[in-house]
């Protein structure tokens, strides 16, 4: 076990990398996995360790309690910048605490918002028992066959990542994991790609959570591939990027971490 219960419905976890993290004790997704293994999404963790350097600017979309935000803050160092988004109010509060106990507020900017293709208000469907499964899409019957959960609806503000172009002319890495919201997040990334202002984007591919946005995502990724000469990669268990054909990747319908970057 990598943590202890400290009261007030919180675990204190020391990850396998030495990060200190507070986590909600009643969460059956990210918190439970960290308690048992000390790591979350090992291939992506190793990839970030290989690719994020001091002084870089990175964005974490779907920060949850801050496992990756804290890691990125450590890797980017005091001369780097980390921008994080987490619309879930309880997770956002814990995220702020985790940045504080790891002494990273000097290099992080955190937004309690969703990332979308435009600035608007959205309905966030909050998964009460599996907090990491919260989504801008209504959960379908398939979800409840796998997860005995309760969903709470909450209105949240949303904005596109392109809003950062004026203040951050180049972004070294963007990580997106928002349980089906990836299509609209990537759509809002268009102006950044147009200006060649990002080195690489890592996003989750999950057809079941994308729901009706799945065919639109397929079309968008093919458009980006052709227009911006982008290549796509999956990750090995050791965190190495492996080039893949986009059609083959999309045919699988699921990949926890797809890397998109210039060819």
N, C-alpha and C positions, 0 to 999 in steps of 0.2 A: 504493500500500500504506500502511496506517495503523499498522503495527507492525513489530517486529523480534523475532527469536528470541534469547532471553537464556540459553538452556540449561535443563537440568532439566525438559525437556518443557514449557516455557512461552514464550508470546509476551508482550511488553509492547506494549500498544496505546494510542494516543492517539485517542480517538473524535473525530468531527467537532464535538462539543460541548466538547472539551477535557478530558474525563474520562480518567484514567489507569486502565487495566485490565490485570491479568494474566489470561491465558487459556490453557487447556490446548492444546498444539500438536497433539495427536492427535485433537481434536474436530472433526468435519466439519459441525457445525451452527452454533451461535452464534459460536464462535471464528472459523471460516472467514469467515462473513459480515462480522463486525466487521473482520477484517484487510483484506478487499477493499473495503468501502464506508464504514467508519467509523461506521456507524449500524446499529441493530437495530430492525426494525419502525418505519419512519419515521413513518407516520400516528399510531401510539400515542405515539411520542416527542414529536411536535408537539402532540398533545392534552394530554399531561402538562405540557408547557411553558406551555400556555395556561391550565391549570386548577389547578395546584398552587401554593400560595402560602406565604410564610413564616409559621411558627407553626402550620401545620396538622398533623394526625395522619393518617398514611397507612399502608396495609398492602400489602406485596408478597408474594403467595403464588405460589411457584414462582420464586424469585429467581435461580436458576442461578448464574452467576459474579458477578452484581450489577450488570449494566448499568443496569437500571431502579432498583435499590435505591440506587445511587450518585446517579443523577439525582434521585430523590425526596429523598435526603438533602440535596443541594445546594439544591433548590427549597424544601424545608421550613425550611431554615436551622437555626441553633443553638437557636431557640425552638420548633422543631417536633419531631415524633417520627416515626420510621419503624420499623415492625415488619416483619421479613422472615422467610419460611419457606423452607428448602431442605433436604430430607431426604437428598439424594445426598451421601455423605460427602466425596468429592473436590471436588465443586463447592462444598460448604459451606466447606471449608478455603480455597479460592480466594476465595470471597465475603468471608470475614473479612479476608483480605489486601487485597482491593480497598477495603474500607471503611477499612482502616488507611492505605493509601497516598494516599487522598483525604481523610484526617483527618475521618472522619465517625462514629467510634465514640461520640462524645459525644451523639449524637441517635438512635442505632440500637439496636434490640434484635433479636437474631437467634436463631432456633430451628431446630435440626437435627431437624425433624419434618415430617411430612406434615399437610395440613389435610383434615379429614374431617367427617362428620356427627356423630361421637361420638368419645369417647376410647377408643382401642384400638390394637392392633398390626396393621400391614398388611404385605403383601409388596410391595416396590418392585421392579419389573422394570427394571433399569438397562440402557440401551442403551450398549454399550461404545464404538462408533465415532461415534454421533450422540447425544451425551449429553443434548441438549435434548429427545430423544424418550422419555426414561425415563417410566414410567407405573405407576400402581397396577393397571392392567389388563394381562393377558397379551397380547402383541402377536399379531395375527392374521396369516394368510397374505398379506393385502393389503399389510401393512407390509413384509414381506420381499421382495415383488415390486419395491418401490421402494427399499429400503434394505438393502444387503448388510451385515448387522449381527450382533453376538453379544449375547445377553441374559444378564445375571447377576441372580439373585434375592437380595434382601436384606430382612431384617425391620426395619421402622422404626416408631417411635412416631408416633401421629397424634392430633390433637385438633381440636375445632370452634373457629371464630373467636369464638363467643359467650363464650369464656373471658375475653375482654378487656373485657367490658362493665363489670365492677366497677372496673377501673382506667382505662378510657378511655370515658367516657360518650357521646362523640361522635367518629365517625371521618369524615374528610372524603372519603377515597377508598380503595377497595380494588381492587387489580388481581389477577386470578386467571388464571394460565396454567399448567395442570398436566396437559396431555396426556391428557385424558379423565377426570380426577378432578373436573371442574367440578360435576357433579351433586351429589356428596356435600358438596363445599365450600359450594355454594349452599344445600343443605338445612340445613347447620349454621349458616347465616346467619340463619335464621328469627327467633330471639329478638332479633337486632339490628334486623331490619326491623320487628318488632312494636313496638319501643321508638322507632322512627324515629331510630335512632342512627347512620345512615350517609347521607351526601349522595349518593354515587354508587358504583356497582360496575362495573368493566370486566373482562369475562371473554372467553376464547376459546371459540368454538363449533366443535367438530370432531366430526362424527358418527362418523367411522371410528374415532377414538380412544375415544369414549365407549362404543362397542360396545353391550352389553346395557343400559346405563344411559340410552341415547338416549330411549326412550319415557317413562321416568320424569322426565327433564329437561324434556321437552315439557309434561308434566302440571304439574310444579312451577312452570315459568315462567308458565303460564297462571294458576295459582293465585296466584302473587305479583302478577301484573298486576292481577287482580280485587281481591284482598284489600287490597293496599297502594297501589292506584292508581299503578302504575309505568308509565313509558314506556321505550321501547327505541330505541336509536340506533346507526347504523353510523358509521364515520369516513371522511371524504374523504382524499385524498392529502395535503392540507394540514393534516390534523388537526382539521378542523371536524366537529362532530357533526351527523348527518343523521337526523331522525326516520324510523322505519320501523315498519310493522305487524309485530307479533310473528309472525303466521302466515306472512307472506312471508319473514321472517328465518329461521324454522325450516325452511321449505320448501327454502331454499338448502342447508342442512345444514352450512355452513362459513362462518365469519367470524372473522378473527384478533382482532378487538377489538369486542365488543358493549358499549355503555354502557347501564346500567340505572339509572334514577333516578326520583324522584317526578315525576309529571306536572305 
